[in-house]
């Protein structure tokens, strides 16, 4: 089921012009807090919000899953959507470049969309 959900999230990101969509398979990393991270970025806070909203809508519509918790909507620099086994990161471009989340999980299997 995870592969379908990852695809739904990636498609939802791209529908709203999310850039550099990447999923990281963290299952073989013992210290990971979830099975997958999926990451994208956008140039404006408005776009970051639109991407996060679209992901939530598509996950309910296509997978029947509601987000467990989310953070970052107050400023929309970096919105995190936590689905338990999948954690979604929607960054404003400059913050993705600064935090370099993918570099922290360099051992993870990576898939680009």
C-alpha positions in Angstrom: 0.0 0.0 0.0 2.9 2.4 0.7 3.9 2.6 -2.9 0.4 3.7 -3.9 0.3 6.3 -1.2 3.8 7.6 -2.1 2.6 8.0 -5.7 -0.6 9.7 -4.6 1.4 12.2 -2.5 4.0 12.8 -5.3 1.2 13.4 -7.9 -0.5 15.8 -5.5 2.7 17.7 -5.1 3.3 17.9 -8.8 -0.4 18.9 -9.5 0.3 22.1 -7.5 3.7 22.7 -9.0 5.8 21.1 -6.3 9.5 21.0 -7.4 12.2 18.3 -7.0 9.9 15.7 -5.6 11.9 12.9 -3.9 10.9 10.0 -1.7 13.3 8.4 0.8 12.8 4.8 1.8 13.9 4.8 5.5 12.9 1.2 6.4 16.5 -0.1 6.4 17.7 2.7 8.6 17.4 1.7 12.2 17.0 5.2 13.6 14.3 6.4 11.3 11.0 7.7 12.8 8.9 6.5 9.8 9.1 4.2 6.8 9.2 7.0 4.2 9.9 10.7 3.8 8.6 12.5 0.7 10.0 15.9 0.1 9.3 18.8 -2.3 9.7 22.6 -2.5 8.0 25.6 -3.9 9.0 29.3 -4.2 6.2 30.9 -2.2 4.3 30.3 1.0 1.1 30.4 -0.9 2.3 27.5 -3.1 3.6 25.6 -0.1 0.1 25.8 1.5 -1.6 24.8 -1.7 0.6 21.7 -2.0 0.0 20.7 1.6 -3.8 21.2 1.2 -3.8 19.2 -2.1 -1.9 16.3 -0.5 -4.4 16.1 2.4 -7.3 16.1 0.0 -5.9 13.5 -2.4 -4.9 11.2 0.5 -8.4 11.3 1.9 -10.0 10.9 -1.6 -7.7 8.2 -3.0 -6.4 6.3 0.1 -8.9 7.1 2.8 -6.2 8.4 5.1 -6.3 11.6 7.1 -3.1 13.3 8.3 -2.3 12.3 12.0 -0.7 15.7 12.7 0.8 18.6 10.9 3.1 21.5 11.7 4.3 24.6 10.0 1.1 26.1 8.6 1.5 29.2 10.8 4.3 30.5 8.5 4.4 28.0 5.6 8.2 27.9 5.3 8.2 24.2 6.0 5.0 22.2 6.4 5.2 18.7 7.8 2.3 16.2 7.3 2.6 13.1 9.5 0.8 10.0 8.3 2.7 7.7 10.7 4.5 5.5 8.3 5.0 8.4 5.8 6.1 11.9 6.7 5.7 14.6 4.1 7.9 17.7 4.0 6.8 20.7 1.9 9.5 23.3 2.0 9.8 26.8 0.7 12.8 26.5 -1.7 15.3 28.5 0.4 14.5 26.5 3.5 14.9 23.2 1.7 18.3 24.3 0.5 19.3 25.5 4.0 18.2 22.4 6.0 19.3 19.8 3.3 17.0 17.1 4.8 18.0 14.6 2.2 21.7 14.9 3.1 20.8 13.8 6.7 19.3 10.6 5.3 21.9 10.0 2.6 21.9 6.2 3.3 18.2 6.0 2.3 17.0 4.6 -1.0 16.0 7.5 -3.1 13.3 7.9 -5.8 12.9 11.0 -7.8 9.6 11.9 -9.5 
